[in-house]
Amino acid sequence: MSGKADTIYEAHPPPHIPVDPAVLPPQLKLSEAQQALYDEVLKHFDRDDYVLPGVENGSLTEDEKFWLSCECLLRYVHEEYGFLIHDLSIASQASYSSNRFIRAIKWASAQAAIKRLEETLKWRREYGIYDLITASHVEPEAVTGKMIIWGYDADNRPALYLRPSKQNTEESIRQVHYVVWALERLTELMGPGVETLALMVDFADRAKNPSLGQARTVLNILQTHYPERLGRALVVNVPFLVNAFFKLITPFIDPLTRPKLRFNPNCLGEGLFTPDQLISEWGGSAHVEYVHERYWDPLVRMCAERREKLWEKWRERGAKVGVREWDVKCAIELEGKEEGPAEPCAEVVPSA
């Protein structure tokens, strides 16, 4: 591809994923013990009189009920759901890549999961997820294209490209807000059964690494409040100083995340991306040029429209805690087709 006619300026919507809503993904197939733990956590948050402890106006908002999906609760439930990953083949492990909190953090009880969920609910309020961190607030960080959402990997994960050489602002909390804003948008662009993202970091053109303090702040947010959202992290053009920086921060990266971090991969040769979904700087055929005026507003609008569809389908399913993301996203994927009756949150697999 060459020439202006082939230049791409806007982010792509989520790819079409053929789905059968009745065929649940692996992360929703639970043993009897896992289902019991999930039910206990759901019962806690789904009470009519539930109040988030230690805060004013502790009743859950619609935003918070929406966030507390079936899959979200499952991410926090119990270590028994985590041991499976160590006993599977490589191919089977890939199919379990969506078991986020349950694999990332080994909970000993439902009460521990509830505690962690409440900590994140409080953090989301205090950090400004629902009010402060808006597109207009973070837009000054976006004008040079130092971080762009574009394309999807071979597993339909949305890709987030970081290009530190295009850094345009001094280190500040707003830079971290921009990362969080992007994470929230990426979750909106995930299709049925997709719960992780592909992080692409290019240190070309003498890019500088962030300070150790800021790196630790971002890592703490990712691992505490967005655990197992990372499907793969690919890094290219790593100079000596940046390589030394990665060695410094590696001790702060949780053990389950470290294997997902790879340097100088062959994205096409290894089947990680198709050429049309990989930007040309990474060896793909997509000639993506960042022009802020042509990229930003369409991205914000696309995510807002996607969010409205998610909310619409969630409200149709009761607008309550524990609605399955799978059902909501399948309904969008199958828009216009007749939908079947509601099913339990997860398929229960009898214990051996």
CORRAZI-V36323 format. One record per residue. SS is DSSP state (2 for helix, 1 for strand, 0 for the rest). PSI is psi in whole degrees, -180 to 180 (NA if undefined). BURIAL is I if it has 24 or more other ideal C-beta (glycine too) atoms within 12 Angstrom, else O. Layout:
# CORRAZI-V36323
SS	PSI	BURIAL
SS	PSI	BURIAL
This chain:
# CORRAZI-V36323
0	140	O
0	164	O
0	161	O
2	-33	O
2	-24	O
2	-4	O
0	137	O
1	133	I
0	-13	I
0	154	I
0	153	I
0	147	I
0	168	I
0	142	I
0	156	I
0	129	O
0	111	I
0	128	O
0	153	I
0	107	O
0	-26	I
0	-16	O
0	100	O
0	146	I
0	161	I
2	-35	I
2	-11	I
2	8	I
1	110	I
1	152	I
1	170	O
2	-40	O
2	-42	O
2	-39	I
2	-39	I
2	-41	O
2	-43	I
2	-46	I
2	-37	I
2	-42	I
2	-44	I
2	-44	I
2	-38	O
2	-47	I
2	-18	I
0	7	I
0	143	O
0	-30	O
0	15	O
0	135	I
0	130	O
0	120	I
0	147	O
0	15	O
0	157	O
0	150	O
0	60	O
0	-5	O
0	141	O
0	136	I
0	171	O
2	-40	O
2	-43	O
2	-38	I
2	-40	I
2	-43	I
2	-35	I
0	61	I
0	171	I
2	-49	I
2	-37	I
2	-47	I
2	-41	I
2	-30	I
0	-19	I
0	0	I
0	-63	I
0	151	I
2	-21	I
2	-28	I
2	-14	I
0	-28	I
2	-24	O
2	-38	I
2	-30	I
2	-16	O
2	4	O
0	158	O
0	168	O
2	-43	O
2	-41	O
2	-35	O
2	-39	O
2	-38	O
2	-17	O
0	16	I
0	-10	I
0	-7	I
0	83	I
2	-83	I
2	-34	I
2	-34	I
2	-36	I
2	-33	I
0	125	I
0	91	I
0	145	I
0	-17	O
0	166	O
2	-35	I
2	-37	O
2	-39	O
2	-42	I
2	-43	I
2	-46	O
2	-40	I
2	-43	I
2	-34	I
2	-41	I
2	-37	I
2	-44	I
2	-44	O
2	-43	I
2	-36	I
2	-52	I
2	-34	O
2	-17	I
0	27	O
0	-38	I
0	-4	O
0	-55	O
0	-47	O
0	82	I
0	170	O
2	-41	I
2	-33	O
2	-42	O
2	-7	I
2	-37	I
2	-26	O
2	-15	I
0	-10	I
0	-23	O
0	-4	O
0	30	I
0	-18	I
1	120	I
1	146	I
1	119	I
1	130	I
1	177	I
1	141	I
0	-175	I
0	-18	I
0	18	I
0	19	I
0	135	I
1	144	I
1	138	I
1	115	I
1	127	I
1	127	I
0	83	I
2	-23	I
2	-17	I
2	16	I
0	132	I
0	0	O
0	160	O
0	153	O
0	129	O
0	171	O
2	-27	O
2	-30	I
2	-40	I
2	-40	I
2	-38	I
2	-40	I
2	-45	I
2	-43	I
2	-44	I
2	-40	I
2	-42	I
2	-40	I
2	-38	I
2	-38	I
2	-31	I
2	-25	I
0	5	I
0	130	I
0	-174	I
0	128	I
0	-2	I
0	123	I
0	7	I
0	166	I
1	164	I
1	119	I
1	127	I
1	115	I
1	125	I
1	114	I
0	25	I
0	164	O
0	43	O
0	43	O
0	144	I
0	145	O
0	154	I
0	169	I
0	158	O
2	-37	O
2	-45	O
2	-38	I
2	-41	I
2	-37	O
2	-48	I
2	-44	I
2	-42	I
2	-42	O
2	-47	I
2	-47	I
2	-27	I
2	-42	I
2	-9	I
0	42	I
0	146	I
0	25	I
0	-15	I
1	115	I
1	-43	I
1	149	I
1	116	I
1	134	I
1	132	I
1	162	I
0	52	I
0	110	I
0	172	O
2	-47	O
2	-38	O
2	-37	I
2	-41	O
2	-37	O
2	-43	I
2	-36	I
2	-33	O
2	-38	O
2	-15	I
2	-40	O
2	-21	O
2	-3	I
0	130	I
0	151	I
2	-31	O
2	-21	I
2	-34	I
2	-43	O
0	-18	O
0	-12	I
1	120	I
1	145	I
1	135	O
0	53	O
0	160	I
0	91	O
0	-38	I
0	-46	O
0	-31	O
0	3	O
0	23	O
0	-30	I
0	157	I
0	153	O
2	-40	O
2	-14	O
2	11	I
0	130	I
1	155	I
2	-33	I
2	-20	I
2	9	I
0	3	I
0	-178	I
0	0	O
1	111	I
0	90	O
1	123	I
0	128	O
0	111	I
0	111	O
2	-43	I
2	-23	O
2	-18	O
2	-47	I
2	-56	I
2	-44	O
2	-37	O
2	-49	I
2	-42	I
2	-43	O
2	-44	I
2	-39	I
2	-41	O
2	-40	O
2	-42	I
2	-42	I
2	-38	O
2	-42	I
2	-45	I
2	-40	I
2	-48	O
2	-33	I
2	-43	I
2	-36	O
2	-23	O
0	20	I
0	-10	O
0	50	O
0	171	I
0	139	I
0	3	I
0	140	I
0	130	I
2	-37	I
2	-47	I
2	-43	I
2	-47	I
2	-34	I
2	-38	I
2	-39	I
2	-44	I
2	-35	I
0	27	I
0	128	O
0	-15	O
0	156	O
0	133	O
0	145	O
0	179	O
0	157	O
0	149	O
0	167	O
0	160	O
0	-45	I
0	153	I
1	129	I
1	123	O
1	120	O
0	140	O
0	146	O
0	NA	O
